Amino acid sequence: MNTIAKNWIRVALAGTLLLTGQACSEEFLDKKPQGELITEDFFQSQEGALKATNAIYWQLRQWPTHIFAFLAVSSMTSDDAEKGSEPGDAVFLNEFDQFTVTATNFILNDFWSGQYLGIAKANQVIQRLPGIQMDETLKARLIAEAKVLRAYFYFNLVRTFGGVPKITAIQDDNAPAVPRASRQEIYQLIEQDLNDAIAVLPEKSAYAAEDMGRVTKGAAKGWLAKVAMYQGKWNDVLRLTDEIMKSGQYDLKTPYEVIFTEAGENTSESVFEVQNAALPQGGGGSQYAEVQSVRGQLGWGFNVPSEDLVKSYEAGDPRKAATIIERGERMPDGVVVLPNAVNPYYNQKAYVAQNETKSPNGLGDSNKNIRLLRYADIVLMNAEAANELGQSQQAVTSLNAVRARARGSNAAVLPDVKFTSKEQLKQAIWKERRSELAMEHDRFWDLVRQGRAGQVLRPLGKQFVEGKNEVMPIPQPQIDASGGVLTQNPGY
């Protein structure tokens, strides 16, 4: 893949320093928790508009947005994963694994800043592009892209913290701190952004090869469906997923074991993934793979599959081997995992094979794309919505389509699910989501929206408390920077 995304990744890198780069994030946080002003003369041309929009995508690859903090909040909290690595390394991550996290844990502040830096860049594009003299069709598309990405950042925030400050315009250093909006107000903003974008964005197939990886109509609909699912708006979930499934843009033809390899990037399975590239000069990748690769051999070894996940798969499910690396395992590229590796399991979905493209900067600049929304997720959302609405036959059909792809040519495993009752089918769909999407940053948030996080997590020794741990504490540095305008979540 990575050649098709290189052109606009290079452009994004060229514009990064003009658009609130990561190097200035600490100063940014000291001043205001939610925004930053950039130079007025940047938004003067079509080329500048492209660079400004690409810089939002650049934010998706950064450390506070999708690396350590994202893994801690979305994965280590779940029954799928544990902290991993050496027991004495990054002990602050144990607070996420065990639900003892406090407002002073700096990883929470990283997560907050990563999402809000993305929002600030999106706000700049949405507010300033209308005044640029340029191709109007391209202008409308870039604004729509920015709205989808802003919606995604806010979706991460609302799932993690509940209500957060609603910032939709550029904030200068003298602007007063913005209080938290309600969870519902944030969801309404997300829905408006995504609906606006759906009316403008082209389908995946309409993009030229050099634009592969940009958000599409299908991605906007997919995230809108997911947002609706989190709110129990099942009619909307079913309508949107039906539209995506009938669009002809996606399918389940990519073999499961290929999806997370270089050959599986941006296939018909991909609805949206963060584009990383192994550029000759370096600087086009991320540390996503390095942080999760085998400790003492390939990487840092964090965010490892749990024993509970290993035991959760049905007998013979090929997705287990495609998700989990075991000690002593010989990988398809010939690498033999250390038989005495620190952890018994590692995340295969983050593995970069030796025969795949490499950055001159090593695995810390990996070209491994970060999958954020897959077609199988769309199909399983369709199954869940159909079941909730009493359309059992459609639910079973969608569920079994995912199972059929997973089993491949082995008819002896993963038999079709037969409908017995609405509740039993719901449990089967939830189980399928876990097996299909394991280690893909959905499981904890799935458990919360399903209302069973404590029931599932406490027997595993996690100290989950209902009415508290469904959300994380608001980072204390953000409360301090706001002068106390931001309020803390209950229980923290």
C-alpha positions in Angstrom: 0.0 0.0 0.0 2.3 2.7 1.3 3.2 4.1 -2.1 -0.3 5.2 -2.8 -0.5 7.4 0.3 3.0 8.8 0.1 2.2 11.9 -1.9 -0.3 13.4 0.5 1.6 12.2 3.6 4.6 14.2 2.3 2.4 17.2 1.9 1.1 16.7 5.4 4.6 16.6 6.8 5.5 19.8 4.9 2.6 21.7 6.5 2.9 20.2 10.0 5.2 22.8 11.6 2.8 25.5 10.6 -0.2 23.7 12.1 0.4 23.2 15.8 2.9 20.4 15.7 3.5 18.1 18.6 6.6 19.9 19.7 4.5 22.8 20.9 1.8 20.7 22.6 3.1 21.2 26.1 3.1 25.0 25.8 -0.3 24.7 24.3 -1.6 22.8 27.3 -0.1 25.3 29.7 -2.1 28.1 28.2 -5.5 26.7 27.2 -7.0 23.2 27.3 -8.8 23.4 24.0 -7.4 25.5 21.1 -4.6 27.3 19.4 -4.2 30.1 16.8 -2.0 29.8 13.8 -0.6 32.3 11.3 -3.2 34.2 9.3 -1.2 34.0 6.0 -1.3 30.2 5.8 -4.9 30.0 4.5 -4.3 31.9 1.3 -4.2 29.3 -1.5 -5.5 25.9 -2.6 -2.1 24.4 -1.8 -2.3 25.8 1.7 -5.8 24.4 2.1 -4.6 20.9 1.2 -1.7 21.2 3.7 -4.0 22.4 6.4 -6.3 19.5 5.9 -3.5 17.0 5.6 -2.2 18.2 8.9 -5.3 16.9 10.6 -4.5 13.4 9.2 -1.0 13.9 10.5 -2.4 14.3 14.0 -3.9 10.8 13.7 -0.4 9.3 13.6 0.9 11.1 16.7 1.9 9.7 20.0 -0.8 11.3 22.2 -3.6 10.5 19.7 -3.2 6.9 18.8 -0.2 5.4 20.6 0.4 5.0 24.4 -2.6 6.9 25.6 -5.0 5.4 23.1 -3.8 1.9 23.9 -4.2 2.5 27.7 -7.7 4.0 27.4 -9.3 1.8 24.8 -7.5 -1.5 25.2 -5.8 -2.1 28.5 -9.0 -1.4 30.2 -10.7 -4.3 28.5 -10.8 -8.1 29.1 -9.0 -8.5 25.8 -5.7 -7.0 26.9 -3.2 -6.4 29.8 -0.5 -3.8 30.3 2.3 -6.2 29.3 6.0 -5.4 29.0 8.3 -5.7 32.0 6.4 -5.4 35.3 8.5 -2.4 36.3 8.2 -0.5 33.0 5.5 2.2 32.7 3.8 1.2 36.0 1.4 4.1 35.5 -0.4 2.0 32.9 -1.4 -0.4 35.6 -3.9 2.2 36.7 -5.8 1.7 33.5 -5.6 -2.1 33.6 -6.9 -2.1 37.2 -9.2 0.9 37.1 -7.3 2.8 39.8 -6.5 5.7 37.5 -6.6 9.2 38.9 -6.9 12.6 37.4 -3.2 13.2 37.7 -2.1 10.3 35.5 -0.3 12.1 32.7 -1.4 9.6 30.1 -5.0 10.9 30.4 -3.6 14.4 29.7 -1.9 13.0 26.6 -5.1 11.5 25.4 -7.0 14.7 25.9 -4.4 16.8 24.2 -4.1 14.5 21.3 -7.8 14.6 20.5 -8.1 18.4 21.1 -5.1 19.1 18.9 -6.8 17.3 16.1 -10.0 19.2 16.8 -8.1 22.5 16.8 -6.6 21.7 13.4 -10.0 20.7 12.1 -11.6 23.9 13.4 -9.0 25.9 11.5 -9.9 24.2 8.2 -13.6 24.4 8.7 -13.5 28.1 9.7 -10.8 29.4 7.2 -11.2 27.4 4.0 -14.5 29.2 3.0 -12.5 32.4 2.5 -9.9 30.9 0.1 -10.3 31.4 -3.6 -9.9 27.8 -4.9 -11.7 25.0 -6.7 -15.1 25.0 -4.9 -15.7 21.3 -5.2 -12.3 20.6 -3.6 -13.0 23.2 -0.9 -16.3 21.6 0.0 -14.7 18.1 0.1 -11.8 19.3 2.4 -14.2 21.0 4.8 -16.2 17.7 4.8 -13.1 15.7 5.6 -12.2 18.0 8.4 -15.7 17.6 9.9 -15.5 13.8 9.8 -12.1 13.9 11.6 -13.4 16.4 14.1 -16.3 14.1 14.7 -14.0 11.2 15.2 -11.9 13.1 17.8 -15.0 14.1 19.7 -16.3 10.5 19.6 -13.1 9.4 21.3 -13.5 12.1 23.9 -17.2 11.6 24.7 -16.6 7.8 25.0 -13.7 8.4 27.4 -14.8 11.3 29.5 -18.6 11.8 28.9 -19.4 15.5 28.3 -16.4 17.6 27.3 -15.9 21.2 26.1 -17.5 21.8 22.8 -15.1 23.8 20.7 -16.1 24.5 17.1 -14.1 27.7 16.4 -10.5 28.9 16.7 -9.5 29.9 20.2 -6.8 32.4 20.9 -4.8 32.7 24.1 -7.1 35.2 25.7 -10.3 33.3 25.1 -12.1 32.2 28.4 -12.0 28.5 29.2 -15.0 26.6 27.9 -17.1 24.5 30.4 -18.1 21.0 29.7 -21.0 20.4 27.4 -23.3 17.5 28.1 -22.7 14.1 26.5 -25.8 14.6 24.4 -24.6 18.0 23.1 -21.4 16.4 22.0 -23.2 13.6 20.3 -25.4 16.2 18.5 -22.3 18.0 17.2 -20.8 14.7 16.0 -24.0 13.8 14.2 -24.2 17.2 12.6 -20.6 17.0 11.4 -21.0 13.6 10.0 -24.4 14.3 8.3 -22.9 17.5 6.7 -20.0 15.4 5.4 -22.1 12.6 4.1 -23.9 15.1 1.8 -20.6 16.1 0.2 -18.0 13.3 0.4 -17.5 10.9 -2.5 -17.5 7.2 -2.2 -14.2 5.4 -1.8 -13.9 4.4 -5.5 -14.2 8.0 -6.6 -10.8 9.0 -5.1 -7.7 8.9 -7.2 -4.9 6.5 -6.1 -2.8 9.3 -4.6 -5.8 10.3 -2.3 -6.3 6.8 -1.0 -6.8 6.9 2.8 -8.9 10.1 2.9 -12.3 9.9 4.7 -15.1 8.9 2.4 -18.9 8.9 2.4 -18.7 5.3 3.6 -16.4 6.2 6.5 -18.7 9.1 7.5 -21.7 6.8 7.4 -19.9 4.1 9.3 -18.9 6.4 12.1 -22.4 7.8 12.2 -23.8 4.3 12.5 -21.4 3.6 15.4 -22.4 6.9 17.1 -26.0 5.8 16.7 -25.3 2.4 18.2 -23.7 3.9 21.3 -27.0 5.8 21.8 -29.3 2.9 21.0 -30.7 4.5 17.9 -31.1 1.2 16.2 -33.2 2.4 13.2 -30.4 4.7 12.3 -27.8 2.0 12.7 -29.7 -0.4 10.5 -30.4 2.3 7.8 -26.8 3.5 7.6 -25.2 0.0 7.6 -27.7 -1.2 5.0 -26.6 1.8 2.8 -22.9 0.9 3.2 -23.5 -2.7 2.5 -25.4 -1.9 -0.6 -22.9 0.7 -1.9 -20.7 -1.9 -3.6 -17.6 -0.2 -2.1 -16.8 -2.9 0.5 -16.8 -6.6 1.0 -15.5 -9.5 3.1 -13.2 -11.0 0.5 -9.9 -10.1 2.1 -8.8 -13.2 4.1 -8.7 -12.5 7.8 -5.0 -13.3 8.2 -4.2 -10.8 5.4 -6.1 -7.8 6.7 -3.4 -6.6 9.2 -0.5 -7.2 6.8 0.9 -4.7 4.4 -0.9 -6.5 1.6 -4.2 -6.0 3.5 -4.0 -2.2 3.7 -6.7 -0.2 2.0 -8.5 -3.2 0.6 -12.2 -3.6 0.2 -12.3 -4.5 4.0 -11.0 -1.0 4.9 -13.5 1.7 5.7 -11.0 4.0 7.4 -7.4 3.5 8.5 -4.6 5.8 9.5 -2.0 6.0 6.7 1.6 5.4 7.7 4.4 5.3 5.2 8.0 4.2 5.2 9.4 7.3 3.5 13.1 7.3 2.3 13.7 10.3 4.5 11.7 8.8 7.4 9.1 10.6 9.4 6.0 9.1 7.7 5.2 6.4 10.2 4.2 5.9 13.9 5.2 4.0 17.0 2.0 2.0 17.0 3.7 -1.2 16.1 6.9 -0.7 18.1 5.0 -0.1 21.3 3.2 -3.5 21.0 5.9 -5.7 19.4 7.7 -8.5 21.3 9.6 -7.2 24.3 13.3 -7.8 24.2 13.2 -8.7 20.5 11.2 -6.4 18.3 9.7 -3.7 20.5 8.3 -2.6 23.8 5.8 -5.3 24.5 2.9 -3.3 25.8 -0.9 -4.0 25.3 -0.7 -7.8 25.2 -3.6 -10.2 24.7 -5.0 -11.6 27.9 -5.4 -15.2 28.8 -9.2 -14.6 28.9 -9.1 -13.5 25.3 -7.1 -16.6 24.3 -9.7 -18.8 26.0 -12.6 -17.0 24.5 -12.3 -18.2 20.9 -14.4 -21.1 19.6 -12.4 -24.3 18.8 -10.5 -24.0 15.6 -11.3 -20.3 15.0 -8.5 -19.1 12.6 -8.8 -15.6 14.0 -7.1 -16.6 17.2 -3.8 -17.4 15.4 -4.2 -14.2 13.3 -4.6 -12.1 16.4 -2.3 -13.6 19.0 1.5 -14.3 18.9 2.7 -16.9 21.3 6.1 -17.5 22.9 8.3 -19.6 20.6 6.0 -19.1 17.6 7.6 -19.1 14.1 6.1 -16.2 12.3 5.2 -16.4 8.6 8.3 -14.3 7.7 10.6 -16.8 9.5 11.1 -14.9 12.7 11.0 -17.1 15.8 9.6 -15.4 18.8 11.7 -15.7 21.9 10.6 -18.9 23.8 11.3 -17.0 27.1 9.7 -13.7 26.1 8.6 -11.6 29.0 4.9 -12.0 28.1 3.2 -15.2 27.0 1.3 -13.4 24.2 1.7 -10.4 21.9 -0.6 -8.6 19.5 -0.2 -10.1 16.0 -2.4 -7.3 14.5 0.5 -4.9 15.3 3.2 -7.1 13.9 5.4 -5.8 11.1 6.9 -8.7 9.1 10.6 -8.6 8.1 9.6 -8.9 4.4 7.4 -5.8 4.6 8.4 -2.2 3.8 10.6 -0.7 6.5 11.5 2.9 7.5 15.2 3.9 7.7 14.3 5.0 11.2 13.3 1.5 12.3 10.1 0.2 13.9 9.6 3.5 15.8 8.7 5.0 12.4 6.6 2.0 11.2 4.6 2.1 8.1 1.9 -0.1 9.7 -1.5 1.5 9.1 -3.8 1.8 12.1 -7.2 0.3 11.3 -10.0 2.3 12.9 -13.1 1.1 11.0 -13.5 -2.2 9.1 -16.3 -3.5 7.0 -16.8 -6.5 9.3 -17.6 -4.0 12.0 -20.2 -2.5 9.8 -21.8 -5.9 9.1 -21.8 -6.8 12.8 -23.4 -3.5 13.6 -26.0 -4.3 11.0 -26.6 -7.7 12.6 -27.0 -6.1 16.1 -29.4 -3.5 14.9 -31.5 -5.9 12.9 -31.8 -8.2 16.0 -32.8 -5.3 18.2 -35.5 -4.4 15.7 -36.9 -7.9 15.5 -35.5 -8.6 12.1 -33.9 -11.9 13.0 -33.3 -13.3 9.6 -31.2 -10.3 8.5 -29.4 -10.4 11.8 -28.4 -14.0 11.3 -27.5 -13.5 7.7 -25.1 -10.6 8.5 -23.6 -12.5 11.5 -23.0 -15.6 9.5 -21.4 -13.6 6.7 -18.6 -12.5 9.1 -18.2 -16.1 10.3 -18.0 -17.5 6.8 -15.1 -15.2 5.9 -13.4 -16.1 9.2 -13.7 -19.9 8.6 -12.4 -19.6 5.0 -12.2 -23.0 3.3 -12.4 -25.0 6.6 -16.0 -26.1 6.8 -15.3 -27.9 10.1 -15.1 -24.7 12.2 -17.3 -21.7 12.9 -20.7 -23.2 11.8 -23.5 -20.9 10.9 -25.4 -19.5 13.9 -29.0 -20.6 14.0 -31.6 -18.2 15.4 -33.3 -19.4 18.7 -34.3 -16.2 20.5 -33.5 -12.5 20.4 -31.5 -12.6 23.6 -29.4 -15.6 22.5 -28.8 -14.0 19.1 -27.7 -10.8 20.8 -25.2 -12.8 22.9 -23.9 -14.5 19.8 -23.4 -11.2 18.0 -21.6 -9.7 21.0 -19.3 -12.8 21.2 -18.6 -12.5 17.5 -17.7 -8.8 17.9 -15.1 -9.8 20.4 -13.6 -12.6 18.2 -13.6 -10.5 15.0 -12.5 -7.2 16.5 -10.1 -8.4 19.3 -7.3 -5.9 20.0 -8.9 -3.3 17.8 -9.8 -0.8 20.5 -13.5 -1.5 20.6 -13.9 -4.0 23.4 -14.0 -1.8 26.5 -16.3 0.7 25.0 -18.5 -2.1 23.7 -18.8 -3.5 27.3 -19.7 -0.1 28.6 -22.4 0.6 26.0 -23.8 -2.9 26.6 -24.1 -2.2 30.3 -22.1 -5.2 31.4 -18.6 -3.8 32.0 -18.5 -4.5 35.7 -20.1 -8.0 35.3 -17.4 -9.0 32.8 -14.3 -7.2 34.2 -14.6 -7.7 38.0 -14.2 -11.6 37.9 -10.9 -10.9 36.1 -9.6 -8.9 39.1 -10.3 -5.5 37.6 -11.6 -3.0 40.1 -14.4 -1.6 37.9 -17.1 0.4 39.8 -20.5 1.1 38.2 -21.4 4.7 38.1 -17.7 5.7 38.0 -15.5 3.7 35.7 -17.7 3.9 32.6 -15.7 7.1 32.0 -12.2 8.3 32.9 -11.4 11.3 35.2 -11.0 14.7 33.6 -7.2 15.3 33.6 -6.2 17.6 36.5 -3.9 19.7 34.3 -6.9 20.6 32.2 -9.0 21.5 35.2 -6.1 23.7 36.5 -5.6 25.4 33.2 -9.3 26.2 33.0 -9.2 27.9 36.4 -11.6 25.4 37.7 -14.2 25.9 34.9 -13.9 22.3 34.0 -15.6 20.0 36.5 -14.6 16.5 37.5 -16.5 13.3 36.8 -18.3 11.6 39.8 -16.2 9.4 41.9 -12.9 11.0 41.1 
